[in-house]
Protein backbone atom coordinates (compact mmCIF):
# COMPACT_ATOMS: atom_id res chain seq x y z
CA UNK A 1 0.00 0.00 0.00
CA UNK A 2 1.40 3.36 -1.09
CA UNK A 3 1.85 5.79 1.70
CA UNK A 4 0.11 9.11 1.01
CA UNK A 5 1.92 12.31 1.82
CA UNK A 6 0.35 15.70 2.30
CA UNK A 7 2.24 18.89 1.52
CA UNK A 8 1.71 21.42 4.32
CA UNK A 9 -0.48 24.39 3.48
CA UNK A 10 2.36 26.75 4.26
CA UNK A 11 4.82 24.91 1.96
CA UNK A 12 5.00 27.80 -0.54
CA UNK A 13 5.97 30.13 2.28
CA UNK A 14 8.70 27.74 3.47
CA UNK A 15 10.04 27.22 -0.06
CA UNK A 16 10.05 30.95 -0.83
CA UNK A 17 11.99 31.64 2.36
CA UNK A 18 14.63 29.02 1.55
CA UNK A 19 14.95 30.28 -2.05
CA UNK A 20 15.47 33.83 -0.80
CA UNK A 21 18.04 32.60 1.74
CA UNK A 22 20.03 30.76 -0.94
CA UNK A 23 19.91 33.72 -3.30
CA UNK A 24 21.12 36.05 -0.58
CA UNK A 25 23.90 33.64 0.37
CA UNK A 26 25.09 33.30 -3.22
CA UNK A 27 25.04 37.06 -3.72
CA UNK A 28 27.02 37.52 -0.51
CA UNK A 29 29.53 34.87 -1.61
CA UNK A 30 30.00 36.59 -4.98
CA UNK A 31 30.50 39.96 -3.28
CA UNK A 32 32.99 38.54 -0.78
CA UNK A 33 35.06 36.80 -3.45
CA UNK A 34 35.15 39.98 -5.52
CA UNK A 35 36.12 42.27 -2.64
CA UNK A 36 38.90 39.96 -1.44
CA UNK A 37 40.18 39.53 -4.99
CA UNK A 38 40.20 43.29 -5.51
CA UNK A 39 42.07 43.87 -2.24
CA UNK A 40 44.68 41.27 -3.17
CA UNK A 41 45.21 42.79 -6.62
CA UNK A 42 45.52 46.27 -5.11
CA UNK A 43 48.16 45.02 -2.66
CA UNK A 44 50.05 43.28 -5.49
CA UNK A 45 50.07 46.60 -7.33
CA UNK A 46 51.29 48.35 -4.17
CA UNK A 47 54.19 45.93 -3.80
CA UNK A 48 55.19 46.35 -7.44
CA UNK A 49 55.22 50.15 -7.14
CA UNK A 50 57.17 50.05 -3.86
CA UNK A 51 59.75 47.73 -5.41
CA UNK A 52 60.14 50.05 -8.40
CA UNK A 53 60.70 53.04 -6.13
CA UNK A 54 63.58 51.24 -4.46
CA UNK A 55 65.33 50.75 -7.79
CA UNK A 56 67.89 53.08 -9.28
CA UNK A 57 66.47 52.76 -12.80
CA UNK A 58 62.76 52.58 -12.18
CA UNK A 59 61.44 51.94 -15.69
CA UNK A 60 63.87 49.09 -16.32
CA UNK A 61 63.36 47.83 -12.79
CA UNK A 62 59.59 47.60 -13.30
CA UNK A 63 59.85 45.85 -16.67
CA UNK A 64 62.17 43.19 -15.30
CA UNK A 65 60.11 42.70 -12.16
CA UNK A 66 56.81 42.21 -13.98
CA UNK A 67 58.38 39.92 -16.57
CA UNK A 68 59.81 37.63 -13.88
CA UNK A 69 56.72 37.82 -11.65
CA UNK A 70 54.48 36.90 -14.55
CA UNK A 71 56.47 33.74 -15.26
CA UNK A 72 56.76 32.68 -11.62
CA UNK A 73 53.18 33.41 -10.55
CA UNK A 74 51.69 31.81 -13.67
CA UNK A 75 53.77 28.69 -13.06
CA UNK A 76 52.68 28.50 -9.41
CA UNK A 77 49.09 29.76 -9.53
CA UNK A 78 47.97 29.34 -13.14
CA UNK A 79 45.96 31.91 -15.09
CA UNK A 80 45.47 35.53 -14.21
CA UNK A 81 49.05 36.70 -13.80
CA UNK A 82 50.10 37.58 -17.31
CA UNK A 83 52.16 40.71 -17.92
CA UNK A 84 49.09 42.72 -18.91
CA UNK A 85 47.29 41.68 -15.71
CA UNK A 86 50.22 42.69 -13.50
CA UNK A 87 50.58 46.05 -15.24
CA UNK A 88 46.85 46.54 -14.61
CA UNK A 89 47.28 45.83 -10.89
CA UNK A 90 50.10 48.35 -10.83
CA UNK A 91 47.88 50.92 -12.56
CA UNK A 92 45.07 50.11 -10.11
CA UNK A 93 47.24 50.94 -7.11
CA UNK A 94 48.47 54.15 -8.72
CA UNK A 95 44.89 55.26 -9.45
CA UNK A 96 43.70 54.30 -5.94
CA UNK A 97 46.81 54.95 -3.77
CA UNK A 98 47.06 54.38 -0.02
CA UNK A 99 46.06 57.94 0.79
CA UNK A 100 42.76 57.30 -0.97
CA UNK A 101 42.11 53.72 0.12
CA UNK A 102 43.06 54.19 3.76
CA UNK A 103 40.28 56.72 4.15
CA UNK A 104 36.53 56.25 4.14
CA UNK A 105 34.45 57.85 1.41
CA UNK A 106 33.61 60.63 3.86
CA UNK A 107 37.30 61.37 4.41
CA UNK A 108 37.40 60.16 8.00
CA UNK A 109 40.27 58.14 9.45
CA UNK A 110 40.02 54.39 8.87
CA UNK A 111 41.84 52.82 11.78
CA UNK A 112 42.85 50.03 12.37
CA UNK A 113 44.54 49.91 8.94
CA UNK A 114 47.74 51.92 8.84
CA UNK A 115 49.86 52.49 5.75
CA UNK A 116 52.94 51.41 7.70
CA UNK A 117 51.49 48.11 8.87
CA UNK A 118 50.06 46.57 5.69
CA UNK A 119 51.48 43.06 5.87
CA UNK A 120 49.36 41.03 3.46
CA UNK A 121 48.16 38.43 6.00
CA UNK A 122 44.56 37.22 6.04
CA UNK A 123 43.34 39.75 8.59
CA UNK A 124 44.83 42.66 6.65
CA UNK A 125 43.35 41.39 3.38
CA UNK A 126 39.90 41.15 4.95
CA UNK A 127 40.22 44.66 6.35
CA UNK A 128 41.37 45.99 2.98
CA UNK A 129 38.50 44.21 1.24
CA UNK A 130 36.02 46.47 3.00
CA UNK A 131 37.62 49.45 1.22
CA UNK A 132 36.59 48.14 -2.20
CA UNK A 133 32.79 48.19 -2.48
CA UNK A 134 32.81 47.68 -6.25
CA UNK A 135 33.75 44.40 -7.99
CA UNK A 136 37.16 44.08 -9.61
CA UNK A 137 35.64 44.14 -13.12
CA UNK A 138 34.18 47.59 -12.29
CA UNK A 139 37.60 48.94 -11.28
CA UNK A 140 39.06 47.50 -14.48
CA UNK A 141 36.43 49.39 -16.46
CA UNK A 142 37.06 52.57 -14.46
CA UNK A 143 40.78 52.32 -15.24
CA UNK A 144 39.95 52.81 -18.91
CA UNK A 145 38.63 56.30 -18.05
CA UNK A 146 41.76 58.43 -18.27
CA UNK A 147 40.26 61.68 -16.97
CA UNK A 148 40.53 61.60 -13.16
CA UNK A 149 37.43 63.74 -12.58
CA UNK A 150 35.35 61.56 -14.91
CA UNK A 151 36.62 58.39 -13.26
CA UNK A 152 35.73 59.73 -9.80
CA UNK A 153 32.28 60.71 -11.06
CA UNK A 154 31.57 57.23 -12.44
CA UNK A 155 32.86 55.56 -9.28
CA UNK A 156 30.73 57.78 -7.06
CA UNK A 157 27.59 57.27 -9.15
CA UNK A 158 28.15 53.52 -9.35
CA UNK A 159 28.25 53.39 -5.55
CA UNK A 160 25.39 55.85 -5.03
CA UNK A 161 23.05 54.33 -7.61
CA UNK A 162 24.09 50.72 -7.20
CA UNK A 163 25.10 50.33 -10.85
CA UNK A 164 25.97 46.85 -12.01
CA UNK A 165 29.11 46.41 -14.12
CA UNK A 166 26.88 46.37 -17.20
CA UNK A 167 25.26 49.66 -16.23
CA UNK A 168 28.67 51.18 -15.53
CA UNK A 169 29.97 49.99 -18.87
CA UNK A 170 26.93 51.40 -20.66
CA UNK A 171 27.23 54.80 -18.96
CA UNK A 172 30.94 55.10 -19.70
CA UNK A 173 30.41 53.97 -23.27
CA UNK A 174 27.69 56.58 -23.81
CA UNK A 175 29.92 59.35 -22.32
CA UNK A 176 27.44 60.03 -19.55
CA UNK A 177 29.90 62.28 -17.71
CA UNK A 178 30.39 64.55 -20.71
CA UNK A 179 26.68 64.58 -21.51
CA UNK A 180 25.61 65.49 -18.00
CA UNK A 181 28.20 68.29 -17.90
CA UNK A 182 26.42 69.87 -20.89
CA UNK A 183 22.89 69.14 -19.68
CA UNK A 184 20.59 71.85 -18.36
CA UNK A 185 18.70 69.30 -16.26
CA UNK A 186 21.35 67.28 -14.47
CA UNK A 187 19.01 66.00 -11.73
CA UNK A 188 16.70 64.41 -14.30
CA UNK A 189 19.61 62.73 -16.06
CA UNK A 190 20.99 61.34 -12.80
CA UNK A 191 17.57 60.03 -11.81
CA UNK A 192 17.14 58.35 -15.19
CA UNK A 193 20.60 56.79 -14.93
CA UNK A 194 19.56 55.01 -11.74
CA UNK A 195 17.04 52.95 -13.71
CA UNK A 196 18.39 49.61 -14.87
CA UNK A 197 17.57 47.67 -18.01
CA UNK A 198 16.77 43.93 -17.97
CA UNK A 199 20.14 43.19 -19.58
CA UNK A 200 21.95 45.08 -16.78
CA UNK A 201 21.08 42.56 -14.10
CA UNK A 202 23.66 39.92 -13.20
CA UNK A 203 22.84 36.77 -11.29
CA UNK A 204 25.14 35.44 -8.53
CA UNK A 205 25.98 32.52 -10.85
CA UNK A 206 27.09 34.95 -13.56
CA UNK A 207 29.16 36.89 -11.04
CA UNK A 208 30.96 33.73 -9.95
CA UNK A 209 31.55 32.78 -13.60
CA UNK A 210 33.11 36.17 -14.33
CA UNK A 211 36.45 35.39 -16.02
CA UNK A 212 38.30 37.47 -13.41
CA UNK A 213 36.81 35.39 -10.59
CA UNK A 214 37.50 32.12 -12.39
CA UNK A 215 41.14 33.12 -12.77
CA UNK A 216 41.44 34.21 -9.14
CA UNK A 217 39.96 30.94 -7.84
CA UNK A 218 41.79 28.91 -10.53
CA UNK A 219 38.51 27.33 -11.65
CA UNK A 220 37.99 25.79 -15.07
CA UNK A 221 35.73 27.72 -17.43
CA UNK A 222 34.17 24.81 -19.28
CA UNK A 223 30.50 25.74 -19.30
CA UNK A 224 28.85 26.61 -22.65
CA UNK A 225 25.96 28.87 -23.53
CA UNK A 226 23.62 25.98 -24.35
CA UNK A 227 23.49 22.21 -24.52
CA UNK A 228 23.01 22.45 -28.28
CA UNK A 229 26.19 24.45 -28.71
CA UNK A 230 28.09 22.08 -26.42
CA UNK A 231 26.83 19.08 -28.38
CA UNK A 232 27.67 20.61 -31.74
CA UNK A 233 31.21 21.48 -30.66
CA UNK A 234 31.75 17.90 -29.49
CA UNK A 235 30.36 16.40 -32.72
CA UNK A 236 32.35 18.76 -34.94
CA UNK A 237 35.55 17.92 -33.09
CA UNK A 238 35.01 14.22 -33.79
CA UNK A 239 34.03 14.92 -37.41
CA UNK A 240 37.14 16.96 -38.21
CA UNK A 241 39.41 14.39 -36.59
CA UNK A 242 37.74 11.67 -38.68
CA UNK A 243 38.55 13.50 -41.94
CA UNK A 244 42.11 12.22 -41.72
CA UNK A 245 45.25 12.82 -39.73
CA UNK A 246 45.71 16.43 -40.90
CA UNK A 247 43.71 17.98 -38.04
CA UNK A 248 45.35 17.83 -34.62
CA UNK A 249 43.10 18.93 -31.75
CA UNK A 250 44.62 21.62 -29.48
CA UNK A 251 41.80 22.94 -27.31
CA UNK A 252 38.23 24.08 -26.85
CA UNK A 253 36.55 27.04 -25.20
CA UNK A 254 39.93 28.85 -25.15
CA UNK A 255 39.54 32.22 -23.44
CA UNK A 256 41.48 35.29 -24.45
CA UNK A 257 41.42 38.85 -23.21
CA UNK A 258 41.84 41.92 -25.41
CA UNK A 259 41.99 45.19 -23.46
CA UNK A 260 39.13 44.86 -20.95
CA UNK A 261 37.00 42.44 -23.01
CA UNK A 262 36.94 38.66 -22.75
CA UNK A 263 36.35 36.36 -25.73
CA UNK A 264 35.97 32.59 -25.99
CA UNK A 265 37.16 30.61 -29.02
CA UNK A 266 35.21 27.40 -29.48
CA UNK A 267 37.84 25.14 -31.09
CA UNK A 268 41.51 25.31 -32.02
CA UNK A 269 43.21 22.78 -34.30
CA UNK A 270 46.63 22.52 -35.88
CA UNK A 271 46.61 21.47 -39.53
CA UNK A 272 49.70 19.36 -40.24
CA UNK A 273 49.85 19.77 -44.02
CA UNK A 274 49.24 23.52 -43.87
CA UNK A 275 51.50 23.81 -40.83
CA UNK A 276 49.24 26.40 -39.21
CA UNK A 277 46.47 26.92 -36.68
CA UNK A 278 42.77 26.62 -37.55
CA UNK A 279 40.55 28.78 -35.34
CA UNK A 280 36.90 27.66 -35.28
CA UNK A 281 34.02 29.80 -34.03
CA UNK A 282 30.49 28.38 -33.78
CA UNK A 283 27.41 30.60 -34.03
CA UNK A 284 24.06 29.03 -33.23
CA UNK A 285 22.32 31.89 -35.06
CA UNK A 286 22.67 33.46 -38.49
CA UNK A 287 25.98 34.60 -39.97
CA UNK A 288 26.65 38.33 -39.82
CA UNK A 289 29.45 40.68 -40.80
CA UNK A 290 30.14 41.17 -37.09
CA UNK A 291 31.06 37.47 -36.90
CA UNK A 292 33.63 37.96 -39.66
CA UNK A 293 35.09 40.98 -37.88
CA UNK A 294 35.36 39.05 -34.63
CA UNK A 295 37.06 36.15 -36.39
CA UNK A 296 39.69 38.47 -37.85
CA UNK A 297 40.25 39.79 -34.33
CA UNK A 298 40.90 36.19 -33.20
CA UNK A 299 43.25 35.59 -36.13
CA UNK A 300 45.27 38.73 -35.45
CA UNK A 301 45.57 37.74 -31.79
CA UNK A 302 46.54 34.14 -32.65
CA UNK A 303 49.13 35.33 -35.19
CA UNK A 304 50.75 37.59 -32.59
CA UNK A 305 50.52 35.39 -29.48
CA UNK A 306 50.04 31.74 -30.50
CA UNK A 307 51.78 31.27 -33.86
CA UNK A 308 55.22 29.69 -33.52
CA UNK A 309 58.27 30.42 -35.63
CA UNK A 310 58.12 28.69 -39.02
CA UNK A 311 54.35 28.20 -38.97
CA UNK A 312 52.01 29.61 -41.59
CA UNK A 313 49.46 32.25 -40.53
CA UNK A 314 46.29 30.90 -38.87
CA UNK A 315 43.06 30.51 -40.80
CA UNK A 316 39.54 30.95 -39.39
CA UNK A 317 36.43 28.84 -39.87
CA UNK A 318 33.07 30.37 -38.93
CA UNK A 319 30.26 27.86 -38.50
CA UNK A 320 26.65 29.06 -38.37
CA UNK A 321 24.07 26.56 -37.17
CA UNK A 322 20.83 28.46 -37.77
CA UNK A 323 17.97 26.01 -38.16
CA UNK A 324 17.67 24.94 -41.79
CA UNK A 325 20.52 27.21 -42.93
CA UNK A 326 23.84 25.82 -41.73
CA UNK A 327 26.82 27.65 -43.21
CA UNK A 328 30.60 27.43 -43.08
CA UNK A 329 32.94 30.27 -44.04
CA UNK A 330 36.73 30.26 -44.17
CA UNK A 331 38.50 33.52 -43.41
CA UNK A 332 41.54 33.63 -45.68
CA UNK A 333 42.04 37.38 -46.15
CA UNK A 334 44.82 37.52 -43.57
CA UNK A 335 47.13 35.28 -45.60
CA UNK A 336 50.18 37.09 -47.01
CA UNK A 337 49.83 35.97 -50.65
CA UNK A 338 47.39 34.45 -53.15
CA UNK A 339 49.47 31.31 -53.64
CA UNK A 340 49.21 30.43 -49.95
CA UNK A 341 45.49 31.24 -49.96
CA UNK A 342 44.99 28.92 -52.95
CA UNK A 343 46.90 26.17 -51.14
CA UNK A 344 44.67 26.56 -48.08
CA UNK A 345 41.53 26.31 -50.25
CA UNK A 346 42.86 23.13 -51.87
CA UNK A 347 43.86 21.36 -48.66
CA UNK A 348 41.09 22.43 -46.29
CA UNK A 349 37.79 20.48 -46.31
CA UNK A 350 35.06 21.81 -48.54
CA UNK A 351 32.82 24.28 -46.70
CA UNK A 352 29.66 22.48 -47.88
CA UNK A 353 30.81 19.17 -46.34
CA UNK A 354 31.27 20.85 -42.98
CA UNK A 355 27.95 22.72 -43.26
CA UNK A 356 26.12 19.47 -44.11
CA UNK A 357 27.67 17.75 -41.10
CA UNK A 358 26.71 20.71 -38.92
CA UNK A 359 23.09 20.51 -40.07
CA UNK A 360 22.97 16.72 -39.66
CA UNK A 361 24.42 16.94 -36.15
CA UNK A 362 21.98 19.69 -35.18
CA UNK A 363 18.97 17.62 -36.34
CA UNK A 364 20.20 14.54 -34.49
CA UNK A 365 20.85 16.44 -31.28
CA UNK A 366 17.43 18.11 -31.39
CA UNK A 367 15.79 14.74 -32.08
CA UNK A 368 17.52 13.21 -29.05
CA UNK A 369 16.41 16.14 -26.89
CA UNK A 370 12.76 15.44 -27.78
CA UNK A 371 12.94 11.77 -26.80
CA UNK A 372 11.70 11.37 -23.18
CA UNK A 373 14.03 9.51 -20.86
C-alpha positions as CSV (number, residue, x, y, z in Angstrom):
1,X,0.0,0.0,0.0
2,X,1.4,3.4,-1.1
3,X,1.9,5.8,1.7
4,X,0.1,9.1,1.0
5,X,1.9,12.3,1.8
6,X,0.4,15.7,2.3
7,X,2.2,18.9,1.5
8,X,1.7,21.4,4.3
9,X,-0.5,24.4,3.5
10,X,2.4,26.8,4.3
11,X,4.8,24.9,2.0
12,X,5.0,27.8,-0.5
13,X,6.0,30.1,2.3
14,X,8.7,27.7,3.5
15,X,10.0,27.2,-0.1
16,X,10.0,31.0,-0.8
17,X,12.0,31.6,2.4
18,X,14.6,29.0,1.6
19,X,15.0,30.3,-2.0
20,X,15.5,33.8,-0.8
21,X,18.0,32.6,1.7
22,X,20.0,30.8,-0.9
23,X,19.9,33.7,-3.3
24,X,21.1,36.1,-0.6
25,X,23.9,33.6,0.4
26,X,25.1,33.3,-3.2
27,X,25.0,37.1,-3.7
28,X,27.0,37.5,-0.5
29,X,29.5,34.9,-1.6
30,X,30.0,36.6,-5.0
31,X,30.5,40.0,-3.3
32,X,33.0,38.5,-0.8
33,X,35.1,36.8,-3.5
34,X,35.2,40.0,-5.5
35,X,36.1,42.3,-2.6
36,X,38.9,40.0,-1.4
37,X,40.2,39.5,-5.0
38,X,40.2,43.3,-5.5
39,X,42.1,43.9,-2.2
40,X,44.7,41.3,-3.2
41,X,45.2,42.8,-6.6
42,X,45.5,46.3,-5.1
43,X,48.2,45.0,-2.7
44,X,50.1,43.3,-5.5
45,X,50.1,46.6,-7.3
46,X,51.3,48.4,-4.2
47,X,54.2,45.9,-3.8
48,X,55.2,46.3,-7.4
49,X,55.2,50.2,-7.1
50,X,57.2,50.1,-3.9
51,X,59.7,47.7,-5.4
52,X,60.1,50.1,-8.4
53,X,60.7,53.0,-6.1
54,X,63.6,51.2,-4.5
55,X,65.3,50.7,-7.8
56,X,67.9,53.1,-9.3
57,X,66.5,52.8,-12.8
58,X,62.8,52.6,-12.2
59,X,61.4,51.9,-15.7
60,X,63.9,49.1,-16.3
61,X,63.4,47.8,-12.8
62,X,59.6,47.6,-13.3
63,X,59.8,45.8,-16.7
64,X,62.2,43.2,-15.3
65,X,60.1,42.7,-12.2
66,X,56.8,42.2,-14.0
67,X,58.4,39.9,-16.6
68,X,59.8,37.6,-13.9
69,X,56.7,37.8,-11.6
70,X,54.5,36.9,-14.5
71,X,56.5,33.7,-15.3
72,X,56.8,32.7,-11.6
73,X,53.2,33.4,-10.6
74,X,51.7,31.8,-13.7
75,X,53.8,28.7,-13.1
76,X,52.7,28.5,-9.4
77,X,49.1,29.8,-9.5
78,X,48.0,29.3,-13.1
79,X,46.0,31.9,-15.1
80,X,45.5,35.5,-14.2
81,X,49.1,36.7,-13.8
82,X,50.1,37.6,-17.3
83,X,52.2,40.7,-17.9
84,X,49.1,42.7,-18.9
85,X,47.3,41.7,-15.7
86,X,50.2,42.7,-13.5
87,X,50.6,46.1,-15.2
88,X,46.9,46.5,-14.6
89,X,47.3,45.8,-10.9
90,X,50.1,48.4,-10.8
91,X,47.9,50.9,-12.6
92,X,45.1,50.1,-10.1
93,X,47.2,50.9,-7.1
94,X,48.5,54.2,-8.7
95,X,44.9,55.3,-9.5
96,X,43.7,54.3,-5.9
97,X,46.8,54.9,-3.8
98,X,47.1,54.4,0.0
99,X,46.1,57.9,0.8
100,X,42.8,57.3,-1.0
101,X,42.1,53.7,0.1
102,X,43.1,54.2,3.8
103,X,40.3,56.7,4.1
104,X,36.5,56.2,4.1
105,X,34.4,57.9,1.4
106,X,33.6,60.6,3.9
107,X,37.3,61.4,4.4
108,X,37.4,60.2,8.0
109,X,40.3,58.1,9.4
110,X,40.0,54.4,8.9
111,X,41.8,52.8,11.8
112,X,42.8,50.0,12.4
113,X,44.5,49.9,8.9
114,X,47.7,51.9,8.8
115,X,49.9,52.5,5.7
116,X,52.9,51.4,7.7
117,X,51.5,48.1,8.9
118,X,50.1,46.6,5.7
119,X,51.5,43.1,5.9
120,X,49.4,41.0,3.5
121,X,48.2,38.4,6.0
122,X,44.6,37.2,6.0
123,X,43.3,39.8,8.6
124,X,44.8,42.7,6.7
125,X,43.4,41.4,3.4
126,X,39.9,41.1,5.0
127,X,40.2,44.7,6.4
128,X,41.4,46.0,3.0
129,X,38.5,44.2,1.2
130,X,36.0,46.5,3.0
131,X,37.6,49.4,1.2
132,X,36.6,48.1,-2.2
133,X,32.8,48.2,-2.5
134,X,32.8,47.7,-6.3
135,X,33.7,44.4,-8.0
136,X,37.2,44.1,-9.6
137,X,35.6,44.1,-13.1
138,X,34.2,47.6,-12.3
139,X,37.6,48.9,-11.3
140,X,39.1,47.5,-14.5
141,X,36.4,49.4,-16.5
142,X,37.1,52.6,-14.5
143,X,40.8,52.3,-15.2
144,X,40.0,52.8,-18.9
145,X,38.6,56.3,-18.1
146,X,41.8,58.4,-18.3
147,X,40.3,61.7,-17.0
148,X,40.5,61.6,-13.2
149,X,37.4,63.7,-12.6
150,X,35.4,61.6,-14.9
151,X,36.6,58.4,-13.3
152,X,35.7,59.7,-9.8
153,X,32.3,60.7,-11.1
154,X,31.6,57.2,-12.4
155,X,32.9,55.6,-9.3
156,X,30.7,57.8,-7.1
157,X,27.6,57.3,-9.1
158,X,28.2,53.5,-9.4
159,X,28.3,53.4,-5.6
160,X,25.4,55.8,-5.0
161,X,23.0,54.3,-7.6
162,X,24.1,50.7,-7.2
163,X,25.1,50.3,-10.8
164,X,26.0,46.9,-12.0
165,X,29.1,46.4,-14.1
166,X,26.9,46.4,-17.2
167,X,25.3,49.7,-16.2
168,X,28.7,51.2,-15.5
169,X,30.0,50.0,-18.9
170,X,26.9,51.4,-20.7
171,X,27.2,54.8,-19.0
172,X,30.9,55.1,-19.7
173,X,30.4,54.0,-23.3
174,X,27.7,56.6,-23.8
175,X,29.9,59.3,-22.3
176,X,27.4,60.0,-19.6
177,X,29.9,62.3,-17.7
178,X,30.4,64.5,-20.7
179,X,26.7,64.6,-21.5
180,X,25.6,65.5,-18.0
181,X,28.2,68.3,-17.9
182,X,26.4,69.9,-20.9
183,X,22.9,69.1,-19.7
184,X,20.6,71.8,-18.4
185,X,18.7,69.3,-16.3
186,X,21.3,67.3,-14.5
187,X,19.0,66.0,-11.7
188,X,16.7,64.4,-14.3
189,X,19.6,62.7,-16.1
190,X,21.0,61.3,-12.8
191,X,17.6,60.0,-11.8
192,X,17.1,58.3,-15.2
193,X,20.6,56.8,-14.9
194,X,19.6,55.0,-11.7
195,X,17.0,52.9,-13.7
196,X,18.4,49.6,-14.9
197,X,17.6,47.7,-18.0
198,X,16.8,43.9,-18.0
199,X,20.1,43.2,-19.6
200,X,22.0,45.1,-16.8
201,X,21.1,42.6,-14.1
202,X,23.7,39.9,-13.2
203,X,22.8,36.8,-11.3
204,X,25.1,35.4,-8.5
205,X,26.0,32.5,-10.8
206,X,27.1,35.0,-13.6
207,X,29.2,36.9,-11.0
208,X,31.0,33.7,-9.9
209,X,31.6,32.8,-13.6
210,X,33.1,36.2,-14.3
211,X,36.5,35.4,-16.0
212,X,38.3,37.5,-13.4
213,X,36.8,35.4,-10.6
214,X,37.5,32.1,-12.4
215,X,41.1,33.1,-12.8
216,X,41.4,34.2,-9.1
217,X,40.0,30.9,-7.8
218,X,41.8,28.9,-10.5
219,X,38.5,27.3,-11.6
220,X,38.0,25.8,-15.1
221,X,35.7,27.7,-17.4
222,X,34.2,24.8,-19.3
223,X,30.5,25.7,-19.3
224,X,28.8,26.6,-22.6
225,X,26.0,28.9,-23.5
226,X,23.6,26.0,-24.4
227,X,23.5,22.2,-24.5
228,X,23.0,22.5,-28.3
229,X,26.2,24.4,-28.7
230,X,28.1,22.1,-26.4
231,X,26.8,19.1,-28.4
232,X,27.7,20.6,-31.7
233,X,31.2,21.5,-30.7
234,X,31.7,17.9,-29.5
235,X,30.4,16.4,-32.7
236,X,32.3,18.8,-34.9
237,X,35.6,17.9,-33.1
238,X,35.0,14.2,-33.8
239,X,34.0,14.9,-37.4
240,X,37.1,17.0,-38.2
241,X,39.4,14.4,-36.6
242,X,37.7,11.7,-38.7
243,X,38.6,13.5,-41.9
244,X,42.1,12.2,-41.7
245,X,45.2,12.8,-39.7
246,X,45.7,16.4,-40.9
247,X,43.7,18.0,-38.0
248,X,45.4,17.8,-34.6
249,X,43.1,18.9,-31.7
250,X,44.6,21.6,-29.5
251,X,41.8,22.9,-27.3
252,X,38.2,24.1,-26.9
253,X,36.6,27.0,-25.2
254,X,39.9,28.9,-25.2
255,X,39.5,32.2,-23.4
256,X,41.5,35.3,-24.4
257,X,41.4,38.8,-23.2
258,X,41.8,41.9,-25.4
259,X,42.0,45.2,-23.5
260,X,39.1,44.9,-21.0
261,X,37.0,42.4,-23.0
262,X,36.9,38.7,-22.7
263,X,36.4,36.4,-25.7
264,X,36.0,32.6,-26.0
265,X,37.2,30.6,-29.0
266,X,35.2,27.4,-29.5
267,X,37.8,25.1,-31.1
268,X,41.5,25.3,-32.0
269,X,43.2,22.8,-34.3
270,X,46.6,22.5,-35.9
271,X,46.6,21.5,-39.5
272,X,49.7,19.4,-40.2
273,X,49.8,19.8,-44.0
274,X,49.2,23.5,-43.9
275,X,51.5,23.8,-40.8
276,X,49.2,26.4,-39.2
277,X,46.5,26.9,-36.7
278,X,42.8,26.6,-37.6
279,X,40.5,28.8,-35.3
280,X,36.9,27.7,-35.3
281,X,34.0,29.8,-34.0
282,X,30.5,28.4,-33.8
283,X,27.4,30.6,-34.0
284,X,24.1,29.0,-33.2
285,X,22.3,31.9,-35.1
286,X,22.7,33.5,-38.5
287,X,26.0,34.6,-40.0
288,X,26.7,38.3,-39.8
289,X,29.5,40.7,-40.8
290,X,30.1,41.2,-37.1
291,X,31.1,37.5,-36.9
292,X,33.6,38.0,-39.7
293,X,35.1,41.0,-37.9
294,X,35.4,39.1,-34.6
295,X,37.1,36.2,-36.4
296,X,39.7,38.5,-37.8
297,X,40.3,39.8,-34.3
298,X,40.9,36.2,-33.2
299,X,43.3,35.6,-36.1
300,X,45.3,38.7,-35.5
301,X,45.6,37.7,-31.8
302,X,46.5,34.1,-32.7
303,X,49.1,35.3,-35.2
304,X,50.7,37.6,-32.6
305,X,50.5,35.4,-29.5
306,X,50.0,31.7,-30.5
307,X,51.8,31.3,-33.9
308,X,55.2,29.7,-33.5
309,X,58.3,30.4,-35.6
310,X,58.1,28.7,-39.0
311,X,54.3,28.2,-39.0
312,X,52.0,29.6,-41.6
313,X,49.5,32.3,-40.5
314,X,46.3,30.9,-38.9
315,X,43.1,30.5,-40.8
316,X,39.5,31.0,-39.4
317,X,36.4,28.8,-39.9
318,X,33.1,30.4,-38.9
319,X,30.3,27.9,-38.5
320,X,26.7,29.1,-38.4
321,X,24.1,26.6,-37.2
322,X,20.8,28.5,-37.8
323,X,18.0,26.0,-38.2
324,X,17.7,24.9,-41.8
325,X,20.5,27.2,-42.9
326,X,23.8,25.8,-41.7
327,X,26.8,27.7,-43.2
328,X,30.6,27.4,-43.1
329,X,32.9,30.3,-44.0
330,X,36.7,30.3,-44.2
331,X,38.5,33.5,-43.4
332,X,41.5,33.6,-45.7
333,X,42.0,37.4,-46.1
334,X,44.8,37.5,-43.6
335,X,47.1,35.3,-45.6
336,X,50.2,37.1,-47.0
337,X,49.8,36.0,-50.7
338,X,47.4,34.5,-53.1
339,X,49.5,31.3,-53.6
340,X,49.2,30.4,-49.9
341,X,45.5,31.2,-50.0
342,X,45.0,28.9,-52.9
343,X,46.9,26.2,-51.1
344,X,44.7,26.6,-48.1
345,X,41.5,26.3,-50.2
346,X,42.9,23.1,-51.9
347,X,43.9,21.4,-48.7
348,X,41.1,22.4,-46.3
349,X,37.8,20.5,-46.3
350,X,35.1,21.8,-48.5
351,X,32.8,24.3,-46.7
352,X,29.7,22.5,-47.9
353,X,30.8,19.2,-46.3
354,X,31.3,20.8,-43.0
355,X,27.9,22.7,-43.3
356,X,26.1,19.5,-44.1
357,X,27.7,17.7,-41.1
358,X,26.7,20.7,-38.9
359,X,23.1,20.5,-40.1
360,X,23.0,16.7,-39.7
361,X,24.4,16.9,-36.1
362,X,22.0,19.7,-35.2
363,X,19.0,17.6,-36.3
364,X,20.2,14.5,-34.5
365,X,20.9,16.4,-31.3
366,X,17.4,18.1,-31.4
367,X,15.8,14.7,-32.1
368,X,17.5,13.2,-29.0
369,X,16.4,16.1,-26.9
370,X,12.8,15.4,-27.8
371,X,12.9,11.8,-26.8
372,X,11.7,11.4,-23.2
373,X,14.0,9.5,-20.9
